[in-house]
Amino acid sequence: MKFCIDHADLDAIRRIYEYYPVDGVSTNPSILAKTGRDPYQVLKEIREIIGEDGELFVQAVSPEAEGMVREARRIVRELGDRTLVKIPATPEGFKAMKMLKKEGIRFIGTAIYTAMQGFLAAKCGADYVAPYINRIDNMGFDGVQVAKDIHDAIKASNYDSGLLAASFKNSQQVLELTKYGVKAVTVAPDVIDGLVKNAAIDSAIDQFTKDFEGLVGPGKTMESL
């Protein structure tokens, strides 16, 4: 499973990349707006951090298909072939997806709240489809189950697509989909930190250090003996 950062803060991205085995960065217009900076400048700096091999997800904002396609061309031209264009799973979006598929531009179906949205985006040729897990929960439905339904429908039809599940509020949601074998998740830095944040972990490590120093002396390590 691929593991991506759902953020556009450069310092946060650098920190997560330093410590965790991540595969790329996902952005959307709202995330970019929070930076208060020129979108392409921010995205180019993200590309520098994640390298040419990292996958970068950037959303088109035009309301009609032809505009989405024009945006997609520029996005890939500016940011490289490892950049996937996020296209909303709407009628205009599906039209754009079919056009992009013919041009060989990689894309992801986004703003997905129902299983059929995800299935149709996959059928259009999307590399990924992005169900919004927590937002679906907030509507009174089961976001994790919707994601599983999309995953199952894609697998049953043998499409070359998969989930980039998004909008997580806690590590349990991430775990459920990790166990289910989805293609990828994109997670905010605070949720990523929460995956391994546990008082029991800290306590165990503190005890190991205390016991070792009791044996060989304060500040000693296996390297300094």
MITI-414442 format. One record per residue: residue number from 1; residue in one letter; x negated, y negated, z of N, C-alpha, C in turn. Coordinates in steps of 0.02 Angstrom, whole numbers, plus 50000, padded with zeros to 5 digits. Atoms other than C-alpha are relative to their C-alpha. Layout:
// MITI-414442
+-----+------+-------+--------+-------+--------+---------+-------+-------+--------+-------+
: pos : code : neast : nnorth :   nup : caeast : canorth :  caup : ceast : cnorth :   cup :
+-----+------+-------+--------+-------+--------+---------+-------+-------+--------+-------+
: NUM :    a :     X :      Y :     Z :      X :       Y :     Z :     X :      Y :     Z :
...
+-----+------+-------+--------+-------+--------+---------+-------+-------+--------+-------+
// end
This chain:
// MITI-414442
+-----+------+-------+--------+-------+--------+---------+-------+-------+--------+-------+
: pos : code : neast : nnorth :   nup : caeast : canorth :  caup : ceast : cnorth :   cup :
+-----+------+-------+--------+-------+--------+---------+-------+-------+--------+-------+
:   1 :    m : 49959 :  50060 : 50000 :  50000 :   50000 : 50000 : 49957 :  49937 : 50000 :
:   2 :    k : 50036 :  50063 : 50001 :  49938 :   49827 : 49956 : 50028 :  49954 : 50054 :
:   3 :    f : 49984 :  50043 : 49943 :  49936 :   49696 : 50093 : 49981 :  49929 : 49981 :
:   4 :    c : 50013 :  50069 : 50021 :  49954 :   49512 : 50048 : 50020 :  49950 : 50054 :
:   5 :    i : 49987 :  50054 : 49953 :  49958 :   49348 : 50143 : 50055 :  49955 : 49971 :
:   6 :    d : 49945 :  50042 : 50022 :  50118 :   49247 : 50131 : 49989 :  49929 : 50029 :
:   7 :    h : 50019 :  50064 : 49971 :  50044 :   49074 : 50156 : 49959 :  49960 : 49949 :
:   8 :    a : 50043 :  50042 : 50044 :  49953 :   48927 : 50073 : 49952 :  49958 : 50040 :
:   9 :    d : 50048 :  50036 : 49959 :  49853 :   48859 : 50220 : 49931 :  50031 : 49989 :
:  10 :    l : 50065 :  49973 : 50019 :  49672 :   48878 : 50165 : 49961 :  50029 : 50059 :
:  11 :    d : 50036 :  49975 : 49942 :  49599 :   48898 : 50339 : 50029 :  50066 : 50024 :
:  12 :    a : 49968 :  49937 : 49979 :  49726 :   49032 : 50383 : 49982 :  50056 : 49952 :
:  13 :    i : 50017 :  49949 : 50049 :  49691 :   49125 : 50221 : 49927 :  50023 : 50009 :
:  14 :    r : 50071 :  49981 : 49989 :  49502 :   49119 : 50251 : 49993 :  50045 : 50061 :
:  15 :    r : 50005 :  49960 : 49938 :  49525 :   49186 : 50428 : 50026 :  50070 : 49990 :
:  16 :    i : 49971 :  49934 : 50011 :  49638 :   49328 : 50377 : 49956 :  50041 : 49954 :
:  17 :    y : 50044 :  49964 : 50046 :  49523 :   49375 : 50233 : 49936 :  50022 : 50035 :
:  18 :    e : 50061 :  49982 : 49965 :  49375 :   49376 : 50352 : 50009 :  50063 : 50042 :
:  19 :    y : 49990 :  49946 : 49952 :  49453 :   49500 : 50472 : 50039 :  50060 : 49975 :
:  20 :    y : 49954 :  49947 : 50018 :  49583 :   49604 : 50382 : 49991 :  50023 : 49927 :
:  21 :    p : 50006 :  49974 : 50068 :  49586 :   49715 : 50226 : 50061 :  49980 : 49958 :
:  22 :    v : 49943 :  50026 : 50039 :  49702 :   49609 : 50118 : 49984 :  49999 : 49926 :
:  23 :    d : 50007 :  49992 : 50072 :  49732 :   49613 : 49931 : 50019 :  49939 : 49959 :
:  24 :    g : 49979 :  50058 : 50038 :  49799 :   49442 : 49884 : 50040 :  49952 : 50041 :
:  25 :    v : 49962 :  50054 : 49967 :  49904 :   49290 : 49924 : 50064 :  49987 : 49960 :
:  26 :    s : 49936 :  50016 : 50031 :  50087 :   49255 : 49889 : 50021 :  49930 : 50023 :
:  27 :    t : 49975 :  50067 : 49984 :  50154 :   49077 : 49880 : 50070 :  49991 : 49971 :
:  28 :    n : 49937 :  50021 : 50031 :  50320 :   48995 : 49842 : 50003 :  49924 : 50004 :
:  29 :    p : 49997 :  50074 : 50000 :  50374 :   48813 : 49814 : 50003 :  49970 : 50070 :
:  30 :    s : 49995 :  50027 : 49932 :  50418 :   48789 : 49998 : 49934 :  50004 : 50037 :
:  31 :    i : 50066 :  49992 : 49969 :  50251 :   48857 : 50058 : 49951 :  49948 : 49973 :
:  32 :    l : 50045 :  50050 : 50030 :  50157 :   48744 : 49936 : 50018 :  49930 : 50023 :
:  33 :    a : 49978 :  50067 : 49979 :  50262 :   48593 : 49988 : 49973 :  49983 : 50070 :
:  34 :    k : 50025 :  50012 : 49932 :  50202 :   48614 : 50168 : 49928 :  49976 : 50001 :
:  35 :    t : 50069 :  50024 : 50003 :  50023 :   48579 : 50113 : 49997 :  49925 : 49987 :
:  36 :    g : 50000 :  50072 : 50017 :  50071 :   48404 : 50051 : 49948 :  49982 : 49947 :
:  37 :    r : 50053 :  50012 : 50049 :  49941 :   48423 : 49912 : 50022 :  50022 : 49930 :
:  38 :    d : 49987 :  49979 : 50068 :  49936 :   48448 : 49725 : 50002 :  50076 : 49996 :
:  39 :    p : 49994 :  49927 : 49999 :  49998 :   48627 : 49696 : 49943 :  50036 : 49964 :
:  40 :    y : 50052 :  49965 : 50036 :  49870 :   48675 : 49565 : 49933 :  49996 : 50035 :
:  41 :    q : 50062 :  50006 : 49963 :  49727 :   48609 : 49670 : 49998 :  50050 : 50058 :
:  42 :    v : 49997 :  49952 : 49945 :  49784 :   48713 : 49819 : 49992 :  50071 : 49973 :
:  43 :    l : 50003 :  49933 : 50028 :  49808 :   48867 : 49710 : 49931 :  50018 : 49974 :
:  44 :    k : 50068 :  49988 : 50024 :  49637 :   48848 : 49631 : 49952 :  50014 : 50058 :
:  45 :    e : 50041 :  49988 : 49941 :  49559 :   48839 : 49803 : 50015 :  50069 : 50030 :
:  46 :    i : 49983 :  49933 : 49978 :  49654 :   48995 : 49854 : 49967 :  50052 : 49956 :
:  47 :    r : 50033 :  49954 : 50047 :  49589 :   49081 : 49698 : 49926 :  50007 : 50016 :
:  48 :    e : 50071 :  49997 : 49982 :  49411 :   49036 : 49750 : 49989 :  50044 : 50061 :
:  49 :    i : 50007 :  49961 : 49939 :  49440 :   49115 : 49920 : 50009 :  50075 : 49987 :
:  50 :    i : 49982 :  49929 : 50009 :  49518 :   49278 : 49859 : 49962 :  50032 : 49943 :
:  51 :    g : 50040 :  49973 : 50054 :  49406 :   49297 : 49707 : 50042 :  50018 : 49939 :
:  52 :    e : 49966 :  49984 : 50063 :  49448 :   49350 : 49531 : 50041 :  50063 : 50004 :
:  53 :    d : 49964 :  49936 : 49995 :  49508 :   49522 : 49586 : 50062 :  49997 : 50043 :
:  54 :    g : 49941 :  50006 : 49957 :  49634 :   49462 : 49714 : 50062 :  49980 : 49961 :
:  55 :    e : 49938 :  50018 : 50033 :  49814 :   49453 : 49660 : 50029 :  49937 : 50031 :
:  56 :    l : 49971 :  50063 : 49977 :  49892 :   49280 : 49671 : 50070 :  49994 : 49969 :
:  57 :    f : 49930 :  50004 : 50022 :  50081 :   49255 : 49660 : 50023 :  49927 : 50004 :
:  58 :    v : 49980 :  50071 : 50006 :  50148 :   49086 : 49601 : 50068 :  49996 : 49967 :
:  59 :    q : 49931 :  50001 : 50024 :  50330 :   49042 : 49573 : 50014 :  49945 : 49949 :
:  60 :    a : 49974 :  50049 : 50048 :  50407 :   48955 : 49422 : 50063 :  49969 : 50030 :
:  61 :    v : 49945 :  50036 : 49969 :  50536 :   48824 : 49469 : 50052 :  49973 : 49950 :
:  62 :    s : 49952 :  50024 : 50050 :  50624 :   48781 : 49305 : 50067 :  50037 : 50008 :
:  63 :    p : 49935 :  49968 : 49992 :  50812 :   48815 : 49308 : 50020 :  50044 : 49941 :
:  64 :    e : 49981 :  49961 : 50058 :  50817 :   48890 : 49134 : 49941 :  50041 : 49974 :
:  65 :    a : 50050 :  49949 : 50017 :  50725 :   49036 : 49055 : 49941 :  49972 : 49961 :
:  66 :    e : 50054 :  50026 : 50042 :  50627 :   48941 : 48923 : 49950 :  49960 : 50041 :
:  67 :    g : 50045 :  50038 : 49957 :  50557 :   48824 : 49055 : 49958 :  50045 : 50044 :
:  68 :    m : 50037 :  49953 : 49959 :  50508 :   48970 : 49166 : 49942 :  50030 : 49960 :
:  69 :    v : 50051 :  49970 : 50042 :  50412 :   49046 : 49021 : 49943 :  49951 : 49987 :
:  70 :    r : 50053 :  50050 : 50011 :  50320 :   48885 : 48985 : 49958 :  49991 : 50063 :
:  71 :    e : 50037 :  50004 : 49937 :  50274 :   48871 : 49169 : 49954 :  50060 : 50008 :
:  72 :    a : 50039 :  49939 : 49992 :  50214 :   49051 : 49169 : 49937 :  49997 : 49958 :
:  73 :    r : 50059 :  50005 : 50043 :  50098 :   49019 : 49023 : 49947 :  49956 : 50032 :
:  74 :    r : 50049 :  50046 : 49971 :  50017 :   48872 : 49110 : 49971 :  50029 : 50065 :
:  75 :    i : 50023 :  49972 : 49937 :  50007 :   48959 : 49279 : 49944 :  50050 : 49987 :
:  76 :    v : 50051 :  49950 : 50015 :  49910 :   49104 : 49204 : 49938 :  49968 : 49968 :
:  77 :    r : 50057 :  50034 : 50031 :  49803 :   48989 : 49098 : 49957 :  49965 : 50052 :
:  78 :    e : 50037 :  50038 : 49948 :  49754 :   48886 : 49252 : 49968 :  50046 : 50052 :
:  79 :    l : 50019 :  49961 : 49941 :  49735 :   49027 : 49379 : 49976 :  50070 : 49985 :
:  80 :    g : 50029 :  49936 : 50018 :  49683 :   49182 : 49283 : 50050 :  50056 : 49992 :
:  81 :    d : 49957 :  49944 : 50017 :  49753 :   49348 : 49226 : 50023 :  50040 : 50060 :
:  82 :    r : 49979 :  49965 : 49939 :  49763 :   49417 : 49404 : 50054 :  49961 : 50038 :
:  83 :    t : 49947 :  50039 : 49971 :  49898 :   49288 : 49438 : 50067 :  50024 : 49972 :
:  84 :    l : 49934 :  49978 : 50020 :  50078 :   49350 : 49434 : 50050 :  49944 : 50012 :
:  85 :    v : 49952 :  50054 : 49995 :  50221 :   49230 : 49403 : 50064 :  50027 : 50032 :
:  86 :    k : 49939 :  49981 : 49965 :  50368 :   49241 : 49522 : 50061 :  49969 : 49964 :
:  87 :    i : 49941 :  50021 : 50037 :  50534 :   49232 : 49429 : 50062 :  50021 : 50040 :
:  88 :    p : 49940 :  49982 : 49961 :  50702 :   49226 : 49521 : 50043 :  50051 : 49964 :
:  89 :    a : 49958 :  49947 : 50028 :  50815 :   49376 : 49494 : 50071 :  49974 : 49990 :
:  90 :    t : 49936 :  50030 : 50020 :  50957 :   49277 : 49415 : 50009 :  50012 : 49926 :
:  91 :    p : 49992 :  49991 : 50072 :  51034 :   49282 : 49241 : 49946 :  49965 : 49958 :
:  92 :    e : 50053 :  50035 : 50036 :  50913 :   49148 : 49178 : 49932 :  50032 : 50013 :
:  93 :    g : 50063 :  49967 : 49982 :  50773 :   49236 : 49270 : 49991 :  50065 : 49961 :
:  94 :    f : 50005 :  49938 : 50038 :  50811 :   49404 : 49188 : 49983 :  49986 : 49927 :
:  95 :    k : 50015 :  50020 : 50069 :  50809 :   49318 : 49019 : 49926 :  49982 : 49994 :
:  96 :    a : 50071 :  50018 : 50001 :  50639 :   49244 : 49060 : 49955 :  50061 : 50008 :
:  97 :    m : 50040 :  49939 : 49990 :  50574 :   49412 : 49121 : 49992 :  50039 : 49936 :
:  98 :    k : 50005 :  49963 : 50063 :  50614 :   49495 : 48956 : 49954 :  49965 : 49950 :
:  99 :    m : 50045 :  50038 : 50043 :  50525 :   49356 : 48863 : 49927 :  50008 : 50021 :
: 100 :    l : 50068 :  49993 : 49975 :  50372 :   49368 : 48975 : 49973 :  50070 : 49988 :
: 101 :    k : 50022 :  49931 : 50014 :  50366 :   49556 : 48955 : 49974 :  50006 : 49929 :
: 102 :    k : 50022 :  49997 : 50070 :  50353 :   49535 : 48767 : 49934 :  49964 : 49989 :
: 103 :    e : 50062 :  50038 : 50007 :  50212 :   49409 : 48789 : 49942 :  50031 : 50040 :
: 104 :    g : 50053 :  49967 : 49962 :  50116 :   49523 : 48907 : 49980 :  49962 : 50062 :
: 105 :    i : 50014 :  50038 : 49938 :  50124 :   49401 : 49055 : 50031 :  50038 : 50058 :
: 106 :    r : 49976 :  49962 : 49942 :  50137 :   49491 : 49221 : 50043 :  49955 : 50045 :
: 107 :    f : 49953 :  50039 : 49959 :  50279 :   49437 : 49334 : 50029 :  50043 : 50056 :
: 108 :    i : 49967 :  49968 : 49942 :  50371 :   49477 : 49494 : 50070 :  49971 : 50006 :
: 109 :    g : 49932 :  50022 : 49987 :  50558 :   49469 : 49524 : 50006 :  49978 : 50072 :
: 110 :    t : 49998 :  50027 : 49931 :  50590 :   49359 : 49676 : 50070 :  49975 : 50017 :
: 111 :    a : 49935 :  50023 : 49973 :  50733 :   49287 : 49781 : 50050 :  50057 : 49997 :
: 112 :    i : 49958 :  49939 : 50005 :  50804 :   49464 : 49795 : 50034 :  50014 : 50068 :
: 113 :    y : 49959 :  49987 : 49940 :  50945 :   49495 : 49919 : 50041 :  50064 : 49993 :
: 114 :    t : 49961 :  49939 : 50011 :  51030 :   49647 : 49841 : 49959 :  50052 : 49963 :
: 115 :    a : 50037 :  49945 : 50032 :  50972 :   49816 : 49780 : 50004 :  49995 : 49924 :
: 116 :    m : 49993 :  50003 : 50072 :  51040 :   49787 : 49605 : 49957 :  49944 : 49970 :
: 117 :    q : 50047 :  50051 : 50024 :  50942 :   49625 : 49587 : 49930 :  50030 : 49991 :
: 118 :    g : 50066 :  49970 : 50003 :  50784 :   49722 : 49624 : 49995 :  50051 : 49944 :
: 119 :    f : 50000 :  49950 : 50052 :  50830 :   49864 : 49507 : 49997 :  49967 : 49931 :
: 120 :    l : 49998 :  50033 : 50065 :  50869 :   49746 : 49362 : 49933 :  49966 : 49984 :
: 121 :    a : 50066 :  50030 : 50011 :  50705 :   49652 : 49386 : 49949 :  50053 : 49980 :
: 122 :    a : 50046 :  49945 : 50017 :  50611 :   49817 : 49381 : 50014 :  50024 : 49928 :
: 123 :    k : 49982 :  49978 : 50067 :  50706 :   49867 : 49224 : 49977 :  49949 : 49947 :
: 124 :    c : 50026 :  50051 : 50045 :  50652 :   49701 : 49145 : 49924 :  50004 : 49992 :
: 125 :    g : 50072 :  49992 : 50006 :  50471 :   49753 : 49173 : 49959 :  49967 : 50053 :
: 126 :    a : 50037 :  50032 : 49946 :  50424 :   49668 : 49336 : 49948 :  50047 : 50030 :
: 127 :    d : 50051 :  49961 : 49965 :  50261 :   49727 : 49413 : 50022 :  50013 : 50072 :
: 128 :    y : 49975 :  49995 : 49931 :  50340 :   49695 : 49583 : 50069 :  49969 : 50003 :
: 129 :    v : 49938 :  50035 : 49983 :  50509 :   49648 : 49655 : 49997 :  49983 : 50074 :
: 130 :    a : 50012 :  50026 : 49933 :  50519 :   49546 : 49814 : 50066 :  49990 : 50039 :
: 131 :    p : 49942 :  50009 : 49956 :  50665 :   49578 : 49933 : 49980 :  49960 : 50062 :
: 132 :    y : 50012 :  50043 : 49942 :  50678 :   49451 : 50075 : 50028 :  50034 : 50063 :
: 133 :    i : 49977 :  49955 : 49946 :  50687 :   49567 : 50226 : 50038 :  49962 : 50055 :
: 134 :    n : 49969 :  50033 : 49944 :  50724 :   49447 : 50367 : 50059 :  49956 : 49979 :
: 135 :    r : 49944 :  50040 : 50024 :  50835 :   49333 : 50264 : 50062 :  50043 : 49988 :
: 136 :    i : 49944 :  49953 : 50008 :  50942 :   49484 : 50219 : 50029 :  50017 : 50068 :
: 137 :    d : 49976 :  49988 : 49932 :  50952 :   49526 : 50404 : 50043 :  49943 : 50026 :
: 138 :    n : 49963 :  50059 : 49975 :  51010 :   49349 : 50441 : 50068 :  49992 : 49967 :
: 139 :    m : 49935 :  50000 : 50033 :  51154 :   49374 : 50319 : 50046 :  50054 : 50028 :
: 140 :    g : 49959 :  49948 : 49970 :  51215 :   49519 : 50424 : 49991 :  50069 : 49970 :
: 141 :    f : 50014 :  49936 : 50031 :  51142 :   49659 : 50318 : 49934 :  50027 : 50026 :
: 142 :    d : 50061 :  49968 : 49977 :  50995 :   49777 : 50344 : 49946 :  49991 : 49947 :
: 143 :    g : 50051 :  50016 : 50049 :  50845 :   49705 : 50253 : 49954 :  50058 : 49984 :
: 144 :    v : 50044 :  49942 : 50011 :  50735 :   49858 : 50276 : 50035 :  50052 : 49958 :
: 145 :    q : 49963 :  49950 : 50039 :  50871 :   49972 : 50209 : 50009 :  49978 : 49928 :
: 146 :    v : 49994 :  50024 : 50069 :  50900 :   49862 : 50057 : 49934 :  50011 : 49963 :
: 147 :    a : 50065 :  49988 : 50031 :  50713 :   49870 : 50022 : 49990 :  50073 : 49983 :
: 148 :    k : 50007 :  49928 : 50013 :  50715 :   50059 : 50038 : 50044 :  50022 : 49941 :
: 149 :    d : 49956 :  49983 : 50055 :  50864 :   50069 : 49919 : 49970 :  49979 : 49933 :
: 150 :    i : 50034 :  50023 : 50061 :  50770 :   49966 : 49789 : 49942 :  50046 : 49982 :
: 151 :    h : 50057 :  49954 : 50010 :  50615 :   50074 : 49811 : 50024 :  50066 : 49971 :
: 152 :    d : 49975 :  49936 : 50023 :  50717 :   50233 : 49787 : 50027 :  49996 : 49929 :
: 153 :    a : 49972 :  50008 : 50067 :  50808 :   50166 : 49632 : 49945 :  49994 : 49948 :
: 154 :    i : 50056 :  50008 : 50047 :  50644 :   50115 : 49550 : 49965 :  50067 : 49989 :
: 155 :    k : 50034 :  49935 : 50006 :  50564 :   50284 : 49587 : 50043 :  50049 : 49960 :
: 156 :    a : 49956 :  49953 : 50034 :  50717 :   50379 : 49524 : 50000 :  49988 : 49924 :
: 157 :    s : 50000 :  50016 : 50071 :  50705 :   50288 : 49356 : 49931 :  50000 : 49970 :
: 158 :    n : 50069 :  49996 : 50024 :  50516 :   50307 : 49343 : 49975 :  49935 : 49969 :
: 159 :    y : 50025 :  50064 : 50024 :  50488 :   50121 : 49316 : 49931 :  49985 : 50029 :
: 160 :    d : 50066 :  50020 : 49975 :  50312 :   50051 : 49331 : 50007 :  49935 : 50040 :
: 161 :    s : 49988 :  50058 : 49958 :  50366 :   49932 : 49467 : 49999 :  50023 : 50072 :
: 162 :    g : 49998 :  49983 : 49929 :  50372 :   49926 : 49655 : 50012 :  49938 : 50041 :
: 163 :    l : 49984 :  50055 : 49956 :  50409 :   49818 : 49805 : 49939 :  49958 : 50018 :
: 164 :    l : 50042 :  50045 : 49961 :  50316 :   49666 : 49864 : 50047 :  49970 : 50052 :
: 165 :    a : 49951 :  50021 : 49950 :  50425 :   49654 : 50018 : 49976 :  49938 : 50036 :
: 166 :    a : 50018 :  50066 : 49972 :  50429 :   49479 : 50094 : 50049 :  49981 : 50056 :
: 167 :    s : 49958 :  50029 : 49947 :  50505 :   49375 : 50234 : 50008 :  50047 : 50059 :
: 168 :    f : 50000 :  49960 : 49940 :  50458 :   49474 : 50387 : 49998 :  49956 : 50062 :
: 169 :    k : 50003 :  50037 : 49937 :  50487 :   49414 : 50564 : 49961 :  50037 : 50054 :
: 170 :    n : 50037 :  49963 : 49949 :  50399 :   49553 : 50659 : 49964 :  50060 : 49970 :
: 171 :    s : 50041 :  49946 : 50024 :  50277 :   49696 : 50644 : 50039 :  50065 : 49990 :
: 172 :    q : 49961 :  49939 : 50007 :  50411 :   49830 : 50662 : 50029 :  50006 : 49930 :
: 173 :    q : 49974 :  49999 : 50068 :  50489 :   49781 : 50496 : 49945 :  50021 : 49950 :
: 174 :    v : 50056 :  49982 : 50043 :  50318 :   49794 : 50414 : 49985 :  50075 : 50006 :
: 175 :    l : 50015 :  49929 : 49988 :  50287 :   49964 : 50494 : 50051 :  50046 : 49965 :
: 176 :    e : 49949 :  49958 : 50031 :  50453 :   50035 : 50432 : 49988 :  50008 : 49925 :
: 177 :    l : 50010 :  49996 : 50072 :  50413 :   49994 : 50251 : 49931 :  50029 : 49983 :
: 178 :    t : 50064 :  49967 : 50009 :  50231 :   50047 : 50269 : 50008 :  50076 : 50002 :
: 179 :    k : 49987 :  49928 : 49994 :  50290 :   50219 : 50325 : 50038 :  50026 : 49939 :
: 180 :    y : 49959 :  49978 : 50056 :  50410 :   50224 : 50178 : 49962 :  50002 : 49934 :
: 181 :    g : 50043 :  49996 : 50059 :  50269 :   50201 : 50053 : 50015 :  49949 : 49946 :
: 182 :    v : 49987 :  50052 : 50051 :  50318 :   50038 : 49968 : 49934 :  49978 : 49970 :
: 183 :    k : 50059 :  50018 : 50038 :  50197 :   49966 : 49842 : 49959 :  49946 : 50035 :
: 184 :    a : 50036 :  50056 : 49969 :  50153 :   49806 : 49938 : 50046 :  49962 : 50047 :
: 185 :    v : 49964 :  50047 : 49957 :  50204 :   49685 : 50074 : 49962 :  49935 : 50000 :
: 186 :    t : 50033 :  50065 : 49992 :  50168 :   49500 : 50094 : 50024 :  49971 : 50066 :
: 187 :    v : 49986 :  50013 : 49930 :  50157 :   49441 : 50273 : 49967 :  49936 : 50023 :
: 188 :    a : 50028 :  50062 : 49973 :  50131 :   49275 : 50363 : 49943 :  50016 : 50048 :
: 189 :    p : 50057 :  49987 : 49956 :  49967 :   49259 : 50462 : 50019 :  50018 : 50072 :
: 190 :    d : 49982 :  49985 : 49931 :  50054 :   49259 : 50632 : 50028 :  50071 : 50007 :
: 191 :    v : 49975 :  49931 : 49998 :  50143 :   49422 : 50591 : 49943 :  50050 : 49990 :
: 192 :    i : 50058 :  49957 : 50009 :  49980 :   49498 : 50529 : 49963 :  50007 : 50066 :
: 193 :    d : 50033 :  49996 : 49935 :  49899 :   49453 : 50695 : 50039 :  50043 : 50049 :
: 194 :    g : 49957 :  49962 : 49956 :  50048 :   49531 : 50783 : 49996 :  50075 : 49989 :
: 195 :    l : 50006 :  49929 : 50014 :  50013 :   49698 : 50700 : 49952 :  50035 : 50049 :
: 196 :    v : 50051 :  49970 : 49956 :  49865 :   49725 : 50819 : 49995 :  49962 : 50066 :
: 197 :    k : 50001 :  50037 : 49938 :  49907 :   49607 : 50962 : 50037 :  50039 : 50054 :
: 198 :    n : 49971 :  49957 : 49949 :  49936 :   49711 : 51117 : 49958 :  49995 : 50063 :
: 199 :    a : 50037 :  50007 : 49937 :  49888 :   49685 : 51299 : 49964 :  50065 : 50019 :
: 200 :    a : 50031 :  49936 : 49983 :  49850 :   49871 : 51316 : 49934 :  50008 : 49963 :
: 201 :    i : 50062 :  49997 : 50039 :  49719 :   49858 : 51178 : 49945 :  49959 : 50035 :
: 202 :    d : 50048 :  50043 : 49966 :  49633 :   49712 : 51264 : 49977 :  50029 : 50066 :
: 203 :    s : 50017 :  49970 : 49935 :  49640 :   49800 : 51432 : 49952 :  50059 : 49992 :
: 204 :    a : 50044 :  49942 : 50012 :  49560 :   49958 : 51362 : 49930 :  49979 : 49982 :
: 205 :    i : 50067 :  50023 : 50021 :  49418 :   49863 : 51280 : 49964 :  49968 : 50058 :
: 206 :    d : 50031 :  50031 : 49940 :  49387 :   49761 : 51439 : 49973 :  50054 : 50047 :
: 207 :    q : 50022 :  49947 : 49955 :  49376 :   49922 : 51539 : 49939 :  50036 : 49973 :
: 208 :    f : 50059 :  49969 : 50031 :  49255 :   50001 : 51415 : 49937 :  49957 : 50013 :
: 209 :    t : 50056 :  50045 : 49991 :  49143 :   49847 : 51428 : 49976 :  50000 : 50073 :
: 210 :    k : 50016 :  50000 : 49928 :  49151 :   49845 : 51618 : 49964 :  50064 : 50019 :
: 211 :    d : 50032 :  49936 : 49983 :  49107 :   50029 : 51631 : 49930 :  50006 : 49971 :
: 212 :    f : 50065 :  49996 : 50032 :  48963 :   50015 : 51508 : 49949 :  49955 : 50035 :
: 213 :    e : 50045 :  50046 : 49965 :  48890 :   49863 : 51596 : 49983 :  50026 : 50069 :
: 214 :    g : 50015 :  49969 : 49936 :  48904 :   49958 : 51760 : 49946 :  50052 : 49994 :
: 215 :    l : 50050 :  49948 : 50013 :  48795 :   50092 : 51683 : 49932 :  49971 : 49984 :
: 216 :    v : 50065 :  50023 : 50027 :  48660 :   49988 : 51596 : 49985 :  49927 : 50017 :
: 217 :    g : 50013 :  50070 : 49982 :  48680 :   49808 : 51658 : 50041 :  49951 : 49959 :
: 218 :    p : 49959 :  50051 : 50034 :  48776 :   49650 : 51611 : 49970 :  49978 : 49934 :
: 219 :    g : 50022 :  50026 : 50064 :  48767 :   49594 : 51432 : 49967 :  50050 : 49954 :
: 220 :    k : 50034 :  49949 : 50041 :  48690 :   49756 : 51369 : 50049 :  50031 : 49950 :
: 221 :    t : 49962 :  49964 : 50051 :  48750 :   49841 : 51210 : 49959 :  50060 : 49977 :
: 222 :    m : 50037 :  49943 : 50027 :  48702 :   49999 : 51118 : 49940 :  49978 : 49957 :
: 223 :    e : 50055 :  50027 : 50040 :  48591 :   49889 : 51008 : 49943 :  49976 : 50043 :
: 224 :    s : 50052 :  50032 : 49960 :  48497 :   49807 : 51151 : 49966 :  50046 : 50050 :
: 225 :    l : 50032 :  49954 : 49952 :  48453 :   49962 : 51253 : 49929 :  50018 : 49979 :
+-----+------+-------+--------+-------+--------+---------+-------+-------+--------+-------+
// end
